Amino acid sequence: MNHATISELISSLCSNVQRLNDIDIDHLSPDDTVSVLEAVISLERQTQAVSARLQHRAHSVQVRANGHRCSATDAAVEHSGACVRSSATDRRLAAWADEFPVLSEAYRQGQISRQHLAVLRRVDNPTTRDALVEHQAELVNEAIARNWKSFTRHVGYFAHRHDPDGETAKRKAAQRRLTLTEHADGTVSGRFHLDAVNGQAVRNALEFAQQRLLQEDQDQQTNTDLDLSDDDAPILHRTDRGTGTGTGTGTGTGDAAADGPASGSASNGASTAQTAGTVNGGRTRSQRLADAFVELLRSGHQHGAVAPQPLVHIVMSQSVAEDTIRRLANPDSAAPQLDADNIDGRCEFQDGTPLHPTVAVAELTIATLQRVVFSTPNVVLELGRKSRSFPRELAQVVRTRHRAQCAHPNCDSPVAWLQTDHVQPWNRGGPTDVANGQPLCGAHNRAKADAA
């Protein structure tokens, strides 16, 4: 392709992009708006794939820029003002995709995004490599058919399924660390990396505390009176108020079984640092700091809460638990049949994030168990019209059923933000039961109430 042809192609591309930019969204029908957005998202994916592929290839082409010899990629990034770090990430992703021709072609065609590729790359290791190569087409189809949350969950289960003994999870647990740096002015900064269970505990502890402080701020705003003195100077008077508590989970739940019973485990708030494993017979200083950080947050959450409640909820089917325990006792036993879409194949946090069953079983020694049963004869999970609010146990069942996801489309609020709401409002005859319950974050619950 000669220079004139390339220039013509670039000019045509820019012109068409400008035509897209000139679309008046306000005068499109809702269906046309969705169609245009889907087309633009697909175009964006293809453009990103072309950019990543060209940057990867051009990195080996030497040119002169600013009086120095450098790669064509570096020159283009410099001239365009693009982020150097993002460019390097795109190049590495394109280089990785070259090893998986089906994934690479789907990326080039805009069927999957670079975010899809990045998720798959993170689960690529010596244990899962062969499975990734073999199941490329299946993974592409899943990426096309599923929404983002469902796809990442599917990939997590895929990785655990092809690592039956949890070697990757063990390595990640051993990599936990916390580092602190004290600066000359006395300020301290730091970084930490935690395993999945303790990471969830820290995240939830912070979210619960944040919600409690938010509630206190809202209570303070509500109970603050503004008085004006004789000289019109504002004086604030604050009335007494309670501390309040944030919304969030109350007790651990078991698996939501569609056609039979299932058991599950949930951490009871005690420290699980001792289950994270050791290195060379003992913990490093960085590991001890990480474990101490988790323990302080967990104990602080328990002491600060009006009604102490678990920080981590693990949902695990009875069959997965039994198969995992059997395999731990006898390595020749069959591995548990993990499946994100099968009730009997689940092992995950309450929000649907996959957890390796060997890690979940290790938590059983300090867990509070709650059994949850769905759709079996003689089991009724409802309160009818006698209660307007969902009690803690029933709220947990509702959240487990919905994988602790806000029912509003495209909302990824943390578990600590969720409230349990009636699908059909209680004041319009809606019963307080599992079928009529849904999780909503506080913002979308209020928005629903305001719209009613």
Summary of the structure (lengths in Angstrom):
residues: 452
radius of gyration: 26.5
end to end distance: 60.8
largest distance: 85.2
contacts: 1351
relative contact order: 0.08
helix: 51%
strand: 13%
